[in-house]
Amino acid sequence: MRLDEKTTVPLWSILITVPTFIGAVFWISAVYYDVAQAKVEIAKVSEKQERYIDTLIEIRETLARIEEKITNYGK
């Protein structure tokens, strides 16, 4: 393939470059999609973890009140 009198581009380089570029675009799109899905999952897990921590704090406070009542019961 001849662009002008001074420049030539071999046909095999075009045949290799175009599919490689298209494949790279599809690959980057797939990686972007996976990252977006991972962000959603991380947000869900983070929210669950916060709820578990709140529940554990509530259990600890309840246990402290029970221990306090048991300790003061015999007095």
C-alpha positions as CSV (number, residue, x, y, z in Angstrom):
1,M,0.0,0.0,0.0
2,R,1.5,3.3,-1.0
3,L,0.4,6.5,0.8
4,D,2.6,8.8,-1.4
5,E,5.8,8.6,-3.3
6,K,8.0,8.6,-0.2
7,T,5.9,6.5,2.3
8,T,4.9,2.9,2.0
9,V,3.0,0.8,4.6
10,P,3.3,-2.9,4.3
11,L,-0.1,-4.6,4.1
12,W,0.8,-7.2,6.8
13,S,1.4,-4.5,9.3
14,I,-2.1,-3.1,8.7
15,L,-3.6,-6.6,8.9
16,I,-1.9,-7.1,12.3
17,T,-2.4,-3.7,13.8
18,V,-6.1,-3.3,13.2
19,P,-7.3,-6.5,14.8
20,T,-4.8,-6.0,17.7
21,F,-6.2,-2.5,18.3
22,I,-9.8,-3.8,18.2
23,G,-8.9,-6.7,20.6
24,A,-7.2,-4.2,23.0
25,V,-10.3,-2.1,23.0
26,F,-12.5,-5.1,23.8
27,W,-10.2,-6.3,26.5
28,I,-10.0,-2.9,28.2
29,S,-13.8,-2.7,28.0
30,A,-14.1,-6.1,29.7
31,V,-11.6,-5.1,32.4
32,Y,-13.5,-1.9,33.0
33,Y,-16.8,-3.8,33.4
34,D,-15.2,-6.2,35.8
35,V,-13.8,-3.4,37.9
36,A,-17.2,-1.7,38.0
37,Q,-18.9,-4.9,39.2
38,A,-16.2,-5.4,41.8
39,K,-16.8,-1.8,43.1
40,V,-20.5,-2.7,43.6
41,E,-19.7,-5.9,45.4
42,I,-17.1,-4.1,47.6
43,A,-19.8,-1.5,48.6
44,K,-22.2,-4.3,49.5
45,V,-19.7,-6.1,51.6
46,S,-18.6,-2.9,53.3
47,E,-22.3,-2.2,54.2
48,K,-22.7,-5.7,55.6
49,Q,-19.5,-5.4,57.6
50,E,-20.7,-2.2,59.2
51,R,-24.0,-3.8,60.2
52,Y,-22.2,-6.7,61.7
53,I,-19.9,-4.4,63.7
54,D,-23.0,-2.5,64.9
55,T,-24.6,-5.8,66.0
56,L,-21.4,-6.8,67.8
57,I,-21.3,-3.5,69.7
58,E,-24.9,-3.9,70.7
59,I,-24.2,-7.5,71.9
60,R,-21.2,-6.3,73.9
61,E,-23.2,-3.5,75.5
62,T,-26.0,-6.0,76.4
63,L,-23.5,-8.4,77.8
64,A,-22.0,-5.6,80.0
65,R,-25.4,-4.8,81.4
66,I,-26.1,-8.5,82.1
67,E,-22.8,-8.8,83.9
68,E,-23.5,-5.7,85.9
69,K,-26.8,-7.0,87.0
70,I,-25.3,-10.4,87.9
71,T,-22.5,-8.7,89.9
72,N,-24.9,-6.5,91.8
73,Y,-27.5,-9.2,92.4
74,G,-25.7,-10.8,95.4
75,K,-25.0,-7.4,97.1
